[in-house]
Amino acid sequence: MQHPEVTVVLDSDPAAAAATRNQLQPKLASEGILIAGPHMLFPGLGRLHKEGTGYSWAPVAFTENREDK
């Protein structure tokens, strides 16, 4: 996420993928929007934070809250 301009082989349209990331990441970070990323490590929920010229991923804290009955 430090380099949103970098694309991967799975991007069917690399230019559009990079443009979409460059458009969405500032909004997601500035508004603190919760993101569900199924390809991210557990728990796969987190937020982006502006870090230098890119962004960092901050996963939500997961706690198990069970009541054994």
Order of alpha helices (4+ residues) and beta strands (2+ residues): alpha-beta-beta-beta
